[in-house]
Amino acid sequence: MNKEHRFNTLTPKFIRQVARGVDTMYIDHSVSIIYLTTANGEHFSNGTDFRTMLHYHNEGKEEELAKYIEDLYKL
């Protein structure tokens, strides 16, 4: 997590990256843990990316909004 200036918000891209890591963990049994931390340890994560959610809503991208929420809860 290296975007402390943006409070490490859980963007759609970040969620996909973590999900890919978890999927890899299930295939590569030498990996047993995924440890998330920040570069400087100042701020872990704000959580949900409400800016992206609002953007999807305002642009009428309801499917993308639903997909983001689904991916967020799967994570």
C-alpha positions as CSV (number, residue, x, y, z in Angstrom):
1,M,0.0,0.0,0.0
2,N,1.9,3.0,-1.3
3,K,-0.6,5.8,-1.7
4,E,-0.6,7.2,1.8
5,H,-1.2,10.7,0.4
6,R,-4.6,9.3,-0.7
7,F,-5.0,7.4,2.5
8,N,-4.6,4.0,0.7
9,T,-8.3,4.0,-0.4
10,L,-9.5,0.7,-1.7
11,T,-9.8,1.6,-5.4
12,P,-11.1,-0.9,-7.9
13,K,-7.5,-1.5,-9.2
14,F,-6.2,-2.1,-5.7
15,I,-9.0,-4.6,-5.0
16,R,-8.2,-6.5,-8.2
17,Q,-4.5,-6.6,-7.3
18,V,-5.2,-8.1,-3.8
19,A,-7.7,-10.6,-5.3
20,R,-5.1,-11.7,-7.8
21,G,-2.7,-12.3,-4.9
22,V,-5.2,-14.3,-3.0
23,D,-6.0,-16.4,-6.1
24,T,-2.3,-17.0,-6.5
25,M,-2.0,-18.1,-2.9
26,Y,-4.6,-20.8,-3.6
27,I,-2.5,-22.1,-6.5
28,D,0.9,-21.7,-5.0
29,H,0.8,-23.6,-1.7
30,S,4.2,-22.2,-0.7
31,V,2.3,-18.9,0.1
32,S,0.3,-19.1,3.3
33,I,-0.2,-15.4,4.2
34,I,-0.6,-12.1,2.5
35,Y,0.6,-9.2,4.8
36,L,-0.6,-5.7,3.9
37,T,1.2,-2.8,5.2
38,T,2.1,0.8,4.2
39,A,5.5,2.1,3.1
40,N,5.8,4.6,6.0
41,G,3.3,3.2,8.4
42,E,1.5,6.5,8.8
43,H,-2.0,5.6,7.5
44,F,-3.2,2.1,6.7
45,S,-6.4,2.6,4.7
46,N,-9.5,4.8,4.6
47,G,-11.4,1.8,3.2
48,T,-14.1,2.2,0.6
49,D,-13.5,4.5,-2.4
50,F,-16.6,6.7,-2.2
51,R,-15.2,9.0,-4.9
52,T,-15.2,6.2,-7.4
53,M,-18.7,5.1,-6.2
54,L,-20.0,8.6,-6.7
55,H,-18.4,8.9,-10.1
56,Y,-19.9,5.6,-11.3
57,H,-23.3,6.8,-10.0
58,N,-23.1,10.2,-11.6
59,E,-22.0,8.7,-15.0
60,G,-24.9,6.1,-14.9
61,K,-22.4,3.3,-14.6
62,E,-24.6,1.2,-12.3
63,E,-23.0,-2.1,-13.4
64,E,-19.5,-0.9,-12.6
65,L,-20.8,0.4,-9.2
66,A,-22.4,-2.9,-8.4
67,K,-19.2,-4.7,-9.5
68,Y,-17.0,-2.5,-7.3
69,I,-19.3,-3.1,-4.2
70,E,-19.3,-6.9,-5.0
71,D,-15.5,-7.0,-5.3
72,L,-15.1,-4.9,-2.1
73,Y,-17.2,-7.3,-0.1
74,K,-15.5,-10.3,-1.6
75,L,-12.1,-8.9,-0.5
